[in-house]
Amino acid sequence: MESILNILRENKLKATPLRKAVLSTLRKEGKGLSHHDLDKMLAVSFDRSTLFRTLNKFEEKGILHKVINDEGVAKYAFTRQAQEENAGDHAHFYCVKCKNIFCLDYSVTLASIPVPDGFQKQGVELQVRGVCLQCILKEKNN
């Protein structure tokens, strides 16, 4: 797996403590996190607007992608190298219990979904809904 410093360097971004912490957290968590989630989790000092700018810059560079949940909250997920070309064109799993969003590996080619003649496709979103393993295990233990 490529190092965080290499990812920042390749995208011509300074390796600030906030940028390194955001990338590290998103990679470690393996699920979409909101601005609020990151605000609570990050151990470095920052202000909220800097975090917003960092997330927007990472999205612009294709380092992460944004998925909107049922409540209209943006969740950001690290974009794996294999997905860079069509970062948002993959399926996500939405847990109806904990409200977490997980990226699913490519198992279908979403980019090949046709649109009507004259339409211009800008991206494809597919969301599988259900209950994640962590929530299932929690229910079994209660």
mmCIF file of the C-alpha atoms, coordinates in Angstrom:
data_MODEL
# 
_entry.id   MODEL 
# 
loop_
_atom_site.group_PDB 
_atom_site.id 
_atom_site.type_symbol 
_atom_site.label_atom_id 
_atom_site.label_alt_id 
_atom_site.label_comp_id 
_atom_site.label_asym_id 
_atom_site.label_entity_id 
_atom_site.label_seq_id 
_atom_site.pdbx_PDB_ins_code 
_atom_site.Cartn_x 
_atom_site.Cartn_y 
_atom_site.Cartn_z 
_atom_site.occupancy 
_atom_site.B_iso_or_equiv 
_atom_site.pdbx_formal_charge 
_atom_site.auth_seq_id 
_atom_site.auth_comp_id 
_atom_site.auth_asym_id 
_atom_site.auth_atom_id 
_atom_site.pdbx_PDB_model_num 
ATOM 1   C CA . MET A 1 1   ? 0.000   0.000   0.000   1.00 0.00 ? 1   MET A CA 1 
ATOM 2   C CA . GLU A 1 2   ? 1.335   3.399   -0.964  1.00 0.00 ? 2   GLU A CA 1 
ATOM 3   C CA . SER A 1 3   ? 2.520   5.645   1.873   1.00 0.00 ? 3   SER A CA 1 
ATOM 4   C CA . ILE A 1 4   ? 0.614   8.755   2.852   1.00 0.00 ? 4   ILE A CA 1 
ATOM 5   C CA . LEU A 1 5   ? 3.650   10.932  2.166   1.00 0.00 ? 5   LEU A CA 1 
ATOM 6   C CA . ASN A 1 6   ? 3.919   9.519   -1.370  1.00 0.00 ? 6   ASN A CA 1 
ATOM 7   C CA . ILE A 1 7   ? 0.234   10.175  -2.018  1.00 0.00 ? 7   ILE A CA 1 
ATOM 8   C CA . LEU A 1 8   ? 0.620   13.802  -0.925  1.00 0.00 ? 8   LEU A CA 1 
ATOM 9   C CA . ARG A 1 9   ? 3.847   14.234  -2.883  1.00 0.00 ? 9   ARG A CA 1 
ATOM 10  C CA . GLU A 1 10  ? 2.360   12.752  -6.079  1.00 0.00 ? 10  GLU A CA 1 
ATOM 11  C CA . ASN A 1 11  ? -0.560  15.172  -5.794  1.00 0.00 ? 11  ASN A CA 1 
ATOM 12  C CA . LYS A 1 12  ? 1.767   18.138  -5.156  1.00 0.00 ? 12  LYS A CA 1 
ATOM 13  C CA . LEU A 1 13  ? 0.313   18.762  -1.685  1.00 0.00 ? 13  LEU A CA 1 
ATOM 14  C CA . LYS A 1 14  ? 2.190   19.819  1.427   1.00 0.00 ? 14  LYS A CA 1 
ATOM 15  C CA . ALA A 1 15  ? 2.415   17.107  4.081   1.00 0.00 ? 15  ALA A CA 1 
ATOM 16  C CA . THR A 1 16  ? 0.754   19.091  6.872   1.00 0.00 ? 16  THR A CA 1 
ATOM 17  C CA . PRO A 1 17  ? -0.119  17.341  10.147  1.00 0.00 ? 17  PRO A CA 1 
ATOM 18  C CA . LEU A 1 18  ? -3.849  17.684  9.342   1.00 0.00 ? 18  LEU A CA 1 
ATOM 19  C CA . ARG A 1 19  ? -3.535  16.211  5.833   1.00 0.00 ? 19  ARG A CA 1 
ATOM 20  C CA . LYS A 1 20  ? -1.491  13.276  7.124   1.00 0.00 ? 20  LYS A CA 1 
ATOM 21  C CA . ALA A 1 21  ? -3.959  12.678  9.978   1.00 0.00 ? 21  ALA A CA 1 
ATOM 22  C CA . VAL A 1 22  ? -7.023  12.807  7.684   1.00 0.00 ? 22  VAL A CA 1 
ATOM 23  C CA . LEU A 1 23  ? -5.537  10.324  5.203   1.00 0.00 ? 23  LEU A CA 1 
ATOM 24  C CA . SER A 1 24  ? -4.278  8.036   7.939   1.00 0.00 ? 24  SER A CA 1 
ATOM 25  C CA . THR A 1 25  ? -7.672  8.003   9.665   1.00 0.00 ? 25  THR A CA 1 
ATOM 26  C CA . LEU A 1 26  ? -9.665  7.397   6.484   1.00 0.00 ? 26  LEU A CA 1 
ATOM 27  C CA . ARG A 1 27  ? -7.362  4.537   5.453   1.00 0.00 ? 27  ARG A CA 1 
ATOM 28  C CA . LYS A 1 28  ? -7.442  2.961   8.898   1.00 0.00 ? 28  LYS A CA 1 
ATOM 29  C CA . GLU A 1 29  ? -11.213 3.183   9.375   1.00 0.00 ? 29  GLU A CA 1 
ATOM 30  C CA . GLY A 1 30  ? -12.095 1.654   6.006   1.00 0.00 ? 30  GLY A CA 1 
ATOM 31  C CA . LYS A 1 31  ? -15.489 3.377   5.874   1.00 0.00 ? 31  LYS A CA 1 
ATOM 32  C CA . GLY A 1 32  ? -16.889 6.760   5.007   1.00 0.00 ? 32  GLY A CA 1 
ATOM 33  C CA . LEU A 1 33  ? -16.461 9.422   7.680   1.00 0.00 ? 33  LEU A CA 1 
ATOM 34  C CA . SER A 1 34  ? -18.213 12.769  7.910   1.00 0.00 ? 34  SER A CA 1 
ATOM 35  C CA . HIS A 1 35  ? -16.589 16.101  8.690   1.00 0.00 ? 35  HIS A CA 1 
ATOM 36  C CA . HIS A 1 36  ? -18.066 15.764  12.188  1.00 0.00 ? 36  HIS A CA 1 
ATOM 37  C CA . ASP A 1 37  ? -16.633 12.227  12.604  1.00 0.00 ? 37  ASP A CA 1 
ATOM 38  C CA . LEU A 1 38  ? -13.170 13.432  11.606  1.00 0.00 ? 38  LEU A CA 1 
ATOM 39  C CA . ASP A 1 39  ? -13.500 16.509  13.816  1.00 0.00 ? 39  ASP A CA 1 
ATOM 40  C CA . LYS A 1 40  ? -13.963 14.189  16.836  1.00 0.00 ? 40  LYS A CA 1 
ATOM 41  C CA . MET A 1 41  ? -11.348 11.596  15.833  1.00 0.00 ? 41  MET A CA 1 
ATOM 42  C CA . LEU A 1 42  ? -8.321  13.618  14.751  1.00 0.00 ? 42  LEU A CA 1 
ATOM 43  C CA . ALA A 1 43  ? -5.619  14.133  17.367  1.00 0.00 ? 43  ALA A CA 1 
ATOM 44  C CA . VAL A 1 44  ? -3.986  17.137  15.653  1.00 0.00 ? 44  VAL A CA 1 
ATOM 45  C CA . SER A 1 45  ? -4.859  20.786  16.132  1.00 0.00 ? 45  SER A CA 1 
ATOM 46  C CA . PHE A 1 46  ? -6.922  22.389  13.328  1.00 0.00 ? 46  PHE A CA 1 
ATOM 47  C CA . ASP A 1 47  ? -9.906  24.606  12.686  1.00 0.00 ? 47  ASP A CA 1 
ATOM 48  C CA . ARG A 1 48  ? -13.112 23.418  11.036  1.00 0.00 ? 48  ARG A CA 1 
ATOM 49  C CA . SER A 1 49  ? -12.714 25.468  7.865   1.00 0.00 ? 49  SER A CA 1 
ATOM 50  C CA . THR A 1 50  ? -9.229  24.034  7.289   1.00 0.00 ? 50  THR A CA 1 
ATOM 51  C CA . LEU A 1 51  ? -10.682 20.540  7.562   1.00 0.00 ? 51  LEU A CA 1 
ATOM 52  C CA . PHE A 1 52  ? -13.388 21.436  5.009   1.00 0.00 ? 52  PHE A CA 1 
ATOM 53  C CA . ARG A 1 53  ? -10.750 22.806  2.623   1.00 0.00 ? 53  ARG A CA 1 
ATOM 54  C CA . THR A 1 54  ? -8.594  19.701  3.117   1.00 0.00 ? 54  THR A CA 1 
ATOM 55  C CA . LEU A 1 55  ? -11.496 17.357  2.332   1.00 0.00 ? 55  LEU A CA 1 
ATOM 56  C CA . ASN A 1 56  ? -12.457 19.403  -0.739  1.00 0.00 ? 56  ASN A CA 1 
ATOM 57  C CA . LYS A 1 57  ? -8.860  19.444  -2.010  1.00 0.00 ? 57  LYS A CA 1 
ATOM 58  C CA . PHE A 1 58  ? -8.508  15.678  -1.503  1.00 0.00 ? 58  PHE A CA 1 
ATOM 59  C CA . GLU A 1 59  ? -11.774 15.105  -3.376  1.00 0.00 ? 59  GLU A CA 1 
ATOM 60  C CA . GLU A 1 60  ? -10.647 17.409  -6.185  1.00 0.00 ? 60  GLU A CA 1 
ATOM 61  C CA . LYS A 1 61  ? -7.372  15.460  -6.484  1.00 0.00 ? 61  LYS A CA 1 
ATOM 62  C CA . GLY A 1 62  ? -9.150  12.081  -6.430  1.00 0.00 ? 62  GLY A CA 1 
ATOM 63  C CA . ILE A 1 63  ? -7.542  11.019  -3.150  1.00 0.00 ? 63  ILE A CA 1 
ATOM 64  C CA . LEU A 1 64  ? -10.941 10.515  -1.575  1.00 0.00 ? 64  LEU A CA 1 
ATOM 65  C CA . HIS A 1 65  ? -14.526 10.496  -2.719  1.00 0.00 ? 65  HIS A CA 1 
ATOM 66  C CA . LYS A 1 66  ? -17.763 11.693  -1.185  1.00 0.00 ? 66  LYS A CA 1 
ATOM 67  C CA . VAL A 1 67  ? -20.961 9.715   -0.657  1.00 0.00 ? 67  VAL A CA 1 
ATOM 68  C CA . ILE A 1 68  ? -24.144 11.327  0.682   1.00 0.00 ? 68  ILE A CA 1 
ATOM 69  C CA . ASN A 1 69  ? -26.046 9.240   3.253   1.00 0.00 ? 69  ASN A CA 1 
ATOM 70  C CA . ASP A 1 70  ? -29.832 9.103   3.809   1.00 0.00 ? 70  ASP A CA 1 
ATOM 71  C CA . GLU A 1 71  ? -29.714 12.118  6.134   1.00 0.00 ? 71  GLU A CA 1 
ATOM 72  C CA . GLY A 1 72  ? -27.912 14.227  3.521   1.00 0.00 ? 72  GLY A CA 1 
ATOM 73  C CA . VAL A 1 73  ? -24.574 14.045  5.371   1.00 0.00 ? 73  VAL A CA 1 
ATOM 74  C CA . ALA A 1 74  ? -21.429 13.817  3.234   1.00 0.00 ? 74  ALA A CA 1 
ATOM 75  C CA . LYS A 1 75  ? -19.224 10.857  4.114   1.00 0.00 ? 75  LYS A CA 1 
ATOM 76  C CA . TYR A 1 76  ? -15.669 10.819  2.775   1.00 0.00 ? 76  TYR A CA 1 
ATOM 77  C CA . ALA A 1 77  ? -13.792 7.622   1.948   1.00 0.00 ? 77  ALA A CA 1 
ATOM 78  C CA . PHE A 1 78  ? -10.219 6.992   0.888   1.00 0.00 ? 78  PHE A CA 1 
ATOM 79  C CA . THR A 1 79  ? -9.932  6.166   -2.816  1.00 0.00 ? 79  THR A CA 1 
ATOM 80  C CA . ARG A 1 80  ? -7.952  2.983   -3.329  1.00 0.00 ? 80  ARG A CA 1 
ATOM 81  C CA . GLN A 1 81  ? -5.362  3.127   -6.108  1.00 0.00 ? 81  GLN A CA 1 
ATOM 82  C CA . ALA A 1 82  ? -7.250  0.649   -8.300  1.00 0.00 ? 82  ALA A CA 1 
ATOM 83  C CA . GLN A 1 83  ? -10.244 3.005   -8.309  1.00 0.00 ? 83  GLN A CA 1 
ATOM 84  C CA . GLU A 1 84  ? -8.547  6.275   -9.175  1.00 0.00 ? 84  GLU A CA 1 
ATOM 85  C CA . GLU A 1 85  ? -9.703  6.498   -12.789 1.00 0.00 ? 85  GLU A CA 1 
ATOM 86  C CA . ASN A 1 86  ? -13.395 6.289   -11.866 1.00 0.00 ? 86  ASN A CA 1 
ATOM 87  C CA . ALA A 1 87  ? -13.183 6.877   -8.119  1.00 0.00 ? 87  ALA A CA 1 
ATOM 88  C CA . GLY A 1 88  ? -16.896 7.344   -7.547  1.00 0.00 ? 88  GLY A CA 1 
ATOM 89  C CA . ASP A 1 89  ? -17.981 4.600   -9.952  1.00 0.00 ? 89  ASP A CA 1 
ATOM 90  C CA . HIS A 1 90  ? -18.160 1.714   -7.525  1.00 0.00 ? 90  HIS A CA 1 
ATOM 91  C CA . ALA A 1 91  ? -20.730 0.266   -5.166  1.00 0.00 ? 91  ALA A CA 1 
ATOM 92  C CA . HIS A 1 92  ? -21.158 1.217   -1.530  1.00 0.00 ? 92  HIS A CA 1 
ATOM 93  C CA . PHE A 1 93  ? -22.782 -0.687  1.338   1.00 0.00 ? 93  PHE A CA 1 
ATOM 94  C CA . TYR A 1 94  ? -25.029 1.367   3.622   1.00 0.00 ? 94  TYR A CA 1 
ATOM 95  C CA . CYS A 1 95  ? -25.781 -0.148  7.038   1.00 0.00 ? 95  CYS A CA 1 
ATOM 96  C CA . VAL A 1 96  ? -29.330 0.748   8.031   1.00 0.00 ? 96  VAL A CA 1 
ATOM 97  C CA . LYS A 1 97  ? -28.500 0.214   11.732  1.00 0.00 ? 97  LYS A CA 1 
ATOM 98  C CA . CYS A 1 98  ? -25.277 2.167   12.352  1.00 0.00 ? 98  CYS A CA 1 
ATOM 99  C CA . LYS A 1 99  ? -25.624 4.415   9.254   1.00 0.00 ? 99  LYS A CA 1 
ATOM 100 C CA . ASN A 1 100 ? -22.027 3.686   8.159   1.00 0.00 ? 100 ASN A CA 1 
ATOM 101 C CA . ILE A 1 101 ? -21.060 3.580   4.491   1.00 0.00 ? 101 ILE A CA 1 
ATOM 102 C CA . PHE A 1 102 ? -18.438 1.127   3.230   1.00 0.00 ? 102 PHE A CA 1 
ATOM 103 C CA . CYS A 1 103 ? -16.800 1.005   -0.199  1.00 0.00 ? 103 CYS A CA 1 
ATOM 104 C CA . LEU A 1 104 ? -17.232 -2.336  -1.939  1.00 0.00 ? 104 LEU A CA 1 
ATOM 105 C CA . ASP A 1 105 ? -14.577 -3.817  -4.212  1.00 0.00 ? 105 ASP A CA 1 
ATOM 106 C CA . TYR A 1 106 ? -15.231 -3.711  -7.929  1.00 0.00 ? 106 TYR A CA 1 
ATOM 107 C CA . SER A 1 107 ? -17.335 -6.720  -8.719  1.00 0.00 ? 107 SER A CA 1 
ATOM 108 C CA . VAL A 1 108 ? -19.399 -5.122  -11.476 1.00 0.00 ? 108 VAL A CA 1 
ATOM 109 C CA . THR A 1 109 ? -18.459 -2.607  -14.120 1.00 0.00 ? 109 THR A CA 1 
ATOM 110 C CA . LEU A 1 110 ? -20.631 0.358   -13.243 1.00 0.00 ? 110 LEU A CA 1 
ATOM 111 C CA . ALA A 1 111 ? -19.121 2.607   -15.911 1.00 0.00 ? 111 ALA A CA 1 
ATOM 112 C CA . SER A 1 112 ? -20.764 0.455   -18.601 1.00 0.00 ? 112 SER A CA 1 
ATOM 113 C CA . ILE A 1 113 ? -24.322 1.298   -17.490 1.00 0.00 ? 113 ILE A CA 1 
ATOM 114 C CA . PRO A 1 114 ? -25.924 2.954   -20.552 1.00 0.00 ? 114 PRO A CA 1 
ATOM 115 C CA . VAL A 1 115 ? -27.811 6.251   -20.525 1.00 0.00 ? 115 VAL A CA 1 
ATOM 116 C CA . PRO A 1 116 ? -30.321 7.500   -23.133 1.00 0.00 ? 116 PRO A CA 1 
ATOM 117 C CA . ASP A 1 117 ? -28.997 8.997   -26.375 1.00 0.00 ? 117 ASP A CA 1 
ATOM 118 C CA . GLY A 1 118 ? -27.945 12.603  -25.940 1.00 0.00 ? 118 GLY A CA 1 
ATOM 119 C CA . PHE A 1 119 ? -27.439 12.271  -22.170 1.00 0.00 ? 119 PHE A CA 1 
ATOM 120 C CA . GLN A 1 120 ? -23.976 12.820  -20.703 1.00 0.00 ? 120 GLN A CA 1 
ATOM 121 C CA . LYS A 1 121 ? -23.011 10.560  -17.802 1.00 0.00 ? 121 LYS A CA 1 
ATOM 122 C CA . GLN A 1 122 ? -20.825 12.151  -15.111 1.00 0.00 ? 122 GLN A CA 1 
ATOM 123 C CA . GLY A 1 123 ? -20.689 9.312   -12.620 1.00 0.00 ? 123 GLY A CA 1 
ATOM 124 C CA . VAL A 1 124 ? -22.432 6.224   -11.359 1.00 0.00 ? 124 VAL A CA 1 
ATOM 125 C CA . GLU A 1 125 ? -23.563 5.520   -7.805  1.00 0.00 ? 125 GLU A CA 1 
ATOM 126 C CA . LEU A 1 126 ? -24.791 2.184   -6.538  1.00 0.00 ? 126 LEU A CA 1 
ATOM 127 C CA . GLN A 1 127 ? -25.727 1.558   -2.939  1.00 0.00 ? 127 GLN A CA 1 
ATOM 128 C CA . VAL A 1 128 ? -26.413 -1.817  -1.377  1.00 0.00 ? 128 VAL A CA 1 
ATOM 129 C CA . ARG A 1 129 ? -28.473 -1.502  1.808   1.00 0.00 ? 129 ARG A CA 1 
ATOM 130 C CA . GLY A 1 130 ? -28.512 -3.876  4.737   1.00 0.00 ? 130 GLY A CA 1 
ATOM 131 C CA . VAL A 1 131 ? -26.865 -4.593  8.086   1.00 0.00 ? 131 VAL A CA 1 
ATOM 132 C CA . CYS A 1 132 ? -23.073 -4.663  8.501   1.00 0.00 ? 132 CYS A CA 1 
ATOM 133 C CA . LEU A 1 133 ? -21.220 -7.491  10.256  1.00 0.00 ? 133 LEU A CA 1 
ATOM 134 C CA . GLN A 1 134 ? -20.407 -5.357  13.298  1.00 0.00 ? 134 GLN A CA 1 
ATOM 135 C CA . CYS A 1 135 ? -24.104 -4.600  13.880  1.00 0.00 ? 135 CYS A CA 1 
ATOM 136 C CA . ILE A 1 136 ? -25.054 -8.252  13.352  1.00 0.00 ? 136 ILE A CA 1 
ATOM 137 C CA . LEU A 1 137 ? -22.468 -9.341  15.914  1.00 0.00 ? 137 LEU A CA 1 
ATOM 138 C CA . LYS A 1 138 ? -23.683 -6.661  18.364  1.00 0.00 ? 138 LYS A CA 1 
ATOM 139 C CA . GLU A 1 139 ? -27.253 -7.967  18.066  1.00 0.00 ? 139 GLU A CA 1 
ATOM 140 C CA . LYS A 1 140 ? -26.140 -11.572 18.643  1.00 0.00 ? 140 LYS A CA 1 
ATOM 141 C CA . ASN A 1 141 ? -24.213 -10.585 21.790  1.00 0.00 ? 141 ASN A CA 1 
ATOM 142 C CA . ASN A 1 142 ? -27.181 -8.732  23.326  1.00 0.00 ? 142 ASN A CA 1 
# 
